[in-house]
Amino acid sequence: MNLELLKELVEAPGVSGQEDQIRTIVRRELSKSTTITSDSMGNVICLKKGKGKGDRKKLMIAAHTDEIGFIVKHIDDKGFLRLQHLGGWDPRQMCSQRVLVHAKKGPLHGVLGYSTKPAHLLTEAEKNEGPKMANFFVDVGLTGEEAKAQIHLGDQVTMDRQLIRTGSHLTSKAMDDRVAVFVMIEAIKATKSHEVDVYAVATSQEEIGLRGAASAGWSIQPDVVVAIDITLANDIPGIPDQDQITRLGDGAAIKIMDSSLICNPKIVAHFRRLAEKNKIKHQMEILSLGGTDAGGIQRLHGGIPAFTLSIPTRYVHTVNETVDAGDVQACIDLMARYIEDAHTGEYEL
């Protein structure tokens, strides 16, 4: 597994609408094997034509480039920054973190603070209140004048965390969804002969409403779409078996449904057959809340057969999103085998 590429992807900054660095990586990695274009939404569309004759089917693969994070919305006269969040942050996971403020002349280190009294001054009622997003701020160690000279409203703010490996696990701030971008890139490279035209799309602005995927799906008009995304692995202490969704180490997750789509059952069966035939470790997934780019594409043009291939992930939407290296490789292998076999799919219901 190309850990250097994964490290580069997950550590790069790219909140919704500011995914430039990830776009650059995708273009570099796929420029030799695909024809690359971009659109006004910031999607990178990588076309690898198939060898099938006549009217070839169009397979769209979508993996989103944006991570949850923040932009600067206010700088006060003391130099403290107030934030606009982008994506589904849980305020309980934000306390006492370090961040990077991506100013024009380079990133500035900052401390993510919470505007509250010290614990020994809190009333009993205040102690029972959960953290509120509006109370967070960033301290970059600058005066108000210095901060306003170096930082602009709209500058992105991301968590200051690097990729680490613990046993077979890989942890970083933005596995969602850079590990899926990694899977898409590596699957394209691993694919042998295929008959369908493959549109591998690094999509934008998924975390704020599946926006890039919807625009790319409209322009491509695929015959079938496969999103690649992370899913919950709640296989940790305190979570009942029925709520664990997936488990790290049990392989690629073949999604049946989430709150954004019910996956086309014939595509689900196709992926399951391929996993069994090629002895690729896999598990089935039902996610009651949460969605993927496939949900933003399936209702276009009268309906498009849609499916999501999921990468099990612990601690989703925190700074410690964790995947298993074997599961990631299983997703790469299964996606590559599907590309090679996609022309055989008949998905009309």
Secondary structure as the mmCIF struct_conf table of DSSP 4:
data_model
#
loop_
_struct_conf.conf_type_id
_struct_conf.id
_struct_conf.beg_label_comp_id
_struct_conf.beg_label_asym_id
_struct_conf.beg_label_seq_id
_struct_conf.end_label_comp_id
_struct_conf.end_label_asym_id
_struct_conf.end_label_seq_id
HELX_RH_AL_P HELX_RH_AL_P1 LEU A 3 GLU A 11
BEND BEND1 ALA A 12 ALA A 12
STRN STRN1 VAL A 15 VAL A 15
TURN_TY1_P TURN_TY1_P1 SER A 16 GLY A 17
HELX_RH_AL_P HELX_RH_AL_P2 ASP A 20 LEU A 30
TURN_TY1_P TURN_TY1_P2 SER A 31 SER A 33
BEND BEND2 THR A 34 THR A 34
STRN STRN2 THR A 35 SER A 38
TURN_TY1_P TURN_TY1_P3 SER A 40 MET A 41
STRN STRN3 VAL A 44 LYS A 48
BEND BEND3 GLY A 54 ASP A 55
STRN STRN4 LYS A 58 HIS A 64
STRN STRN5 GLU A 67 GLU A 67
BEND BEND4 ILE A 68 ILE A 68
STRN STRN6 GLY A 69 ILE A 75
TURN_TY1_P TURN_TY1_P4 ASP A 77 LYS A 78
BEND BEND5 GLY A 79 GLY A 79
STRN STRN7 PHE A 80 LEU A 86
BEND BEND6 GLY A 87 GLY A 87
HELX_RH_3T_P HELX_RH_3T_P1 PRO A 91 GLN A 93
TURN_TY1_P TURN_TY1_P5 CYS A 95 SER A 96
STRN STRN8 GLN A 97 ALA A 103
TURN_TY1_P TURN_TY1_P6 LYS A 104 LYS A 105
STRN STRN9 GLY A 106 TYR A 114
BEND BEND7 THR A 116 THR A 116
HELX_RH_3T_P HELX_RH_3T_P2 ALA A 119 LEU A 121
HELX_RH_AL_P HELX_RH_AL_P3 GLU A 124 LYS A 127
TURN_TY1_P TURN_TY1_P7 ASN A 128 ASN A 128
BEND BEND8 GLU A 129 GLU A 129
HELX_LH_PP_P HELX_LH_PP_P1 GLY A 130 PRO A 131
HELX_RH_3T_P HELX_RH_3T_P3 MET A 133 ASN A 135
STRN STRN10 PHE A 136 ASP A 139
BEND BEND9 GLY A 141 GLY A 141
HELX_RH_AL_P HELX_RH_AL_P4 GLY A 144 GLN A 150
TURN_TY1_P TURN_TY1_P8 LEU A 153 GLY A 154
STRN STRN11 GLN A 156 MET A 159
STRN STRN12 ILE A 164 THR A 166
TURN_TY1_P TURN_TY1_P9 GLY A 167 SER A 168
STRN STRN13 HIS A 169 SER A 172
TURN_TY1_P TURN_TY1_P10 LYS A 173 ALA A 174
HELX_RH_AL_P HELX_RH_AL_P5 MET A 175 ALA A 190
BEND BEND10 GLU A 195 VAL A 196
STRN STRN14 ASP A 197 THR A 203
BEND BEND11 SER A 204 SER A 204
TURN_TY1_P TURN_TY1_P11 GLU A 207 GLY A 209
BEND BEND12 LEU A 210 LEU A 210
HELX_RH_AL_P HELX_RH_AL_P6 ARG A 211 ILE A 220
BEND BEND13 ASP A 223 ASP A 223
STRN STRN15 VAL A 224 LEU A 232
STRN STRN16 ALA A 233 ALA A 233
BEND BEND14 ILE A 236 ILE A 236
TURN_TY1_P TURN_TY1_P12 PRO A 237 GLY A 238
HELX_RH_3T_P HELX_RH_3T_P4 ASP A 241 ASP A 243
STRN STRN17 ILE A 245 ILE A 245
TURN_TY1_P TURN_TY1_P13 LEU A 248 GLY A 249
BEND BEND15 ASP A 250 ASP A 250
STRN STRN18 ALA A 252 MET A 257
BEND BEND16 SER A 259 SER A 260
STRN STRN19 ILE A 262 ILE A 262
HELX_RH_AL_P HELX_RH_AL_P7 PRO A 265 LYS A 277
TURN_TY1_P TURN_TY1_P14 ASN A 278 LYS A 279
STRN STRN20 HIS A 282 ILE A 286
BEND BEND17 SER A 288 LEU A 289
HELX_RH_AL_P HELX_RH_AL_P8 ASP A 293 ILE A 297
TURN_TY1_P TURN_TY1_P15 GLN A 298 ARG A 299
HELX_RH_3T_P HELX_RH_3T_P5 LEU A 300 GLY A 302
STRN STRN21 ALA A 306 THR A 313
STRN STRN22 ARG A 314 ARG A 314
BEND BEND18 TYR A 315 TYR A 315
TURN_TY1_P TURN_TY1_P16 VAL A 316 HIS A 317
BEND BEND19 THR A 318 THR A 318
TURN_TY1_P TURN_TY1_P17 VAL A 319 ASN A 320
STRN STRN23 GLU A 321 ASP A 324
HELX_RH_AL_P HELX_RH_AL_P9 ALA A 325 ASP A 341
HELX_RH_3T_P HELX_RH_3T_P6 ALA A 342 THR A 344
#
